[in-house]
Amino acid sequence: MRPRRHEPNTPPSAGSPYDALTEDRREATPSSGDSSDALGLSPRQGEVLRWVAEGKRDGEIAVILGLSPRTVSHHLERIYRKLNVETRTAAAMAMHTGAQTK
């Protein structure tokens, strides 16, 4: 008999380190469309950038948004290109600066 695979959008067993992250997912509010639009980002890229600005790592963002860590990494690569930055910190700063100027 084959072991059952964990479904990506179902939370792991209770008491796991991901419990707090899935709680974040339940409490997640959509990113403000204004700031992601102003920066030229897609709505999903805006969500990813919002969580980066909150200090979450790729794996944590993946759990919160129900994505794979690799997908989060791809979103970040595109965000960096669109914002013309090279680091997470610079991207988060661009988000805050862009949101404040509007």
C-alpha positions as CSV (number, residue, x, y, z in Angstrom):
1,M,0.0,0.0,0.0
2,R,1.3,3.4,-1.0
3,P,1.6,6.1,1.7
4,R,-0.9,8.9,1.4
5,R,0.5,12.2,0.0
6,H,-0.1,15.4,1.9
7,E,-2.4,17.6,0.0
8,P,-0.9,21.1,-0.4
9,N,-3.9,23.1,0.7
10,T,-4.7,21.0,3.7
11,P,-2.9,21.8,7.0
12,P,-0.4,19.2,8.4
13,S,-1.3,17.4,11.6
14,A,-2.3,19.4,14.7
15,G,0.6,20.6,16.8
16,S,3.0,21.1,13.9
17,P,5.2,24.1,13.4
18,Y,2.9,25.2,10.6
19,D,-0.1,25.8,12.8
20,A,0.8,29.4,13.4
21,L,1.3,29.9,9.6
22,T,-2.1,28.4,8.8
23,E,-3.6,30.7,11.3
24,D,-1.9,33.6,9.4
25,R,-3.5,32.2,6.3
26,R,-6.9,32.3,7.9
27,E,-6.4,35.9,9.0
28,A,-4.8,37.0,5.8
29,T,-6.4,39.9,4.1
30,P,-5.9,40.6,0.5
31,S,-3.1,43.1,-0.3
32,S,-4.3,46.5,-1.2
33,G,-4.7,46.7,-4.9
34,D,-3.7,50.3,-5.0
35,S,-0.1,49.7,-3.8
36,S,0.5,46.7,-6.1
37,D,-1.1,48.5,-9.1
38,A,1.1,51.6,-8.4
39,L,4.2,49.4,-8.4
40,G,3.2,47.5,-11.5
41,L,2.7,44.2,-9.7
42,S,0.0,41.5,-10.2
43,P,-2.4,41.0,-7.3
44,R,-0.6,37.7,-6.4
45,Q,2.8,39.5,-6.5
46,G,1.4,42.1,-4.2
47,E,0.3,39.4,-1.8
48,V,3.8,37.8,-1.8
49,L,5.4,41.2,-1.3
50,R,3.1,42.1,1.6
51,W,4.2,38.9,3.4
52,V,7.9,39.6,2.6
53,A,7.4,43.0,4.2
54,E,5.9,41.2,7.2
55,G,9.2,39.3,7.6
56,K,8.0,35.9,6.3
57,R,10.3,33.4,4.6
58,D,9.5,31.8,1.3
59,G,8.3,28.6,2.9
60,E,6.1,30.4,5.3
61,I,4.6,32.5,2.5
62,A,4.0,29.3,0.5
63,V,2.0,27.8,3.4
64,I,0.0,31.0,4.0
65,L,-0.9,31.4,0.3
66,G,-1.2,27.7,-0.5
67,L,1.6,27.7,-3.0
68,S,4.9,25.8,-3.4
69,P,8.1,27.5,-2.1
70,R,9.4,27.4,-5.7
71,T,6.4,29.4,-6.9
72,V,6.9,32.0,-4.2
73,S,10.6,32.2,-5.3
74,H,9.5,32.8,-8.9
75,H,7.1,35.5,-7.9
76,L,9.9,37.2,-5.9
77,E,12.3,37.0,-8.9
78,R,9.7,38.9,-11.0
79,I,9.0,41.4,-8.2
80,Y,12.7,42.2,-8.0
81,R,12.8,42.8,-11.8
82,K,9.7,44.9,-11.8
83,L,10.9,47.0,-8.9
84,N,14.5,47.1,-10.1
85,V,15.9,45.8,-6.8
86,E,18.1,42.9,-5.7
87,T,17.0,42.1,-2.2
88,R,13.9,41.3,-0.1
89,T,14.6,44.3,2.1
90,A,14.8,46.6,-0.9
91,A,11.6,45.2,-2.3
92,A,9.8,45.7,1.0
93,M,11.1,49.3,1.2
94,A,9.9,50.0,-2.3
95,M,6.4,48.7,-1.3
96,H,6.3,51.0,1.7
97,T,7.7,53.9,-0.2
98,G,5.3,53.4,-3.1
99,A,2.3,53.0,-0.8
100,Q,3.2,56.2,1.1
101,T,3.5,58.3,-2.1
102,K,0.1,57.5,-3.3
